[in-house]
Amino acid sequence: MKTMIVLSDSHGRARRELEKLRPLFAENDYIVHLGDGSSDLREILRAYPEKTFLCKGNCDFSFGAEEFVIEAEGLRILCCHGHRQSVKSGIERLAAYARSKDCDIALYGHTHLAEVRELEGVLCINPGALGSYSDPSYCYLVLNRGKATHTLVSL
């Protein structure tokens, strides 16, 4: 079993929320930020370099990867911000892109809206926005033997 904390869209406005999550960063197997504020996790990246993964969003200019795939517990997980897949217009392109990469799950941000939907056999999860200008939220994801259990958590 592996556990993952999934964050997105902190936009430099989530200091208080990140402090609340600090104990979870230590005990989870993966920490993923899906962009637009990925540099907010610089300190977390220094503390946990082996398990912190950062995407670059459309508001991030140099910090993070464009996208990446994590393989764990028999699942392939696409991690991206979502702007390149036009997720504000729907998640069809995202799901098709994830399928083309043989991924079971697609994690994305960009819309600032927490949402979980299965489309074309791909579980698409947006953890919402962590930034304090919204109702901050994140996703706690448990991976176990080819199955994923998700919980969207409001802070």
SULPE-V518582 format. One record per pair of residues at least 12 apart in sequence whose ideal C-beta (glycine too) atoms are under 7 Angstrom apart, sorted by the first residue. I is the first residue (numbers start at 1). J is the second residue. If there is no record, write none. Layout:
((I:J) (I:J))
This chain:
((1:73) (1:142) (1:143) (1:144) (2:29) (2:30) (2:72) (2:73) (2:143) (3:28) (3:29) (3:142) (4:28) (4:29) (4:30) (4:32) (4:141) (4:143) (5:21) (5:24) (5:25) (5:28) (5:31) (5:138) (5:140) (6:32) (6:34) (6:107) (6:125) (6:127) (6:138) (6:139) (6:141) (7:32) (7:33) (7:34) (7:127) (7:130) (7:138) (8:33) (8:34) (8:35) (8:36) (8:109) (8:127) (8:129) (8:130) (9:36) (9:37) (9:109) (9:112) (9:129) (9:130) (9:131) (10:37) (10:40) (10:130) (10:131) (11:36) (11:37) (11:59) (11:131) (12:37) (12:40) (13:131) (13:132) (13:133) (14:37) (14:40) (14:130) (14:131) (14:132) (14:136) (16:132) (17:130) (17:132) (17:136) (17:155) (18:40) (20:155) (25:44) (25:48) (29:51) (30:51) (30:53) (30:70) (31:44) (31:48) (31:51) (31:52) (32:53) (32:79) (32:107) (33:54) (33:55) (34:55) (34:79) (34:80) (34:81) (34:107) (34:108) (34:109) (35:55) (35:56) (35:57) (35:60) (35:64) (35:81) (35:109) (36:57) (36:58) (36:59) (36:60) (36:81) (36:109) (37:131) (38:54) (38:55) (38:56) (38:57) (38:60) (38:63) (38:64) (39:60) (39:63) (41:54) (53:68) (53:70) (53:79) (55:67) (55:79) (55:80) (55:81) (56:81) (57:81) (57:83) (57:109) (57:110) (58:81) (58:83) (67:79) (67:80) (69:101) (69:103) (72:143) (73:143) (73:144) (73:145) (73:146) (74:145) (74:146) (75:104) (75:105) (75:143) (75:146) (75:148) (76:102) (76:103) (76:104) (77:103) (77:105) (77:107) (78:98) (78:101) (78:103) (78:105) (78:106) (78:107) (79:107) (80:108) (81:108) (81:109) (81:110) (82:94) (82:108) (82:109) (82:110) (83:110) (85:97) (87:108) (87:110) (87:111) (88:110) (88:111) (91:117) (91:119) (91:124) (92:119) (94:106) (94:108) (94:124) (95:119) (95:120) (95:122) (95:124) (96:120) (98:122) (99:120) (99:121) (99:122) (103:122) (104:122) (104:123) (105:122) (105:123) (105:125) (105:148) (106:122) (106:124) (107:125) (108:124) (108:126) (109:126) (111:126) (112:128) (112:129) (112:134) (113:126) (113:128) (114:126) (114:127) (114:128) (114:137) (114:152) (116:150) (116:152) (123:148) (125:139) (125:150) (127:139) (127:152) (128:152) (135:154) (136:155) (137:152) (137:153) (137:154) (137:155) (138:153) (139:151) (139:152) (140:153))
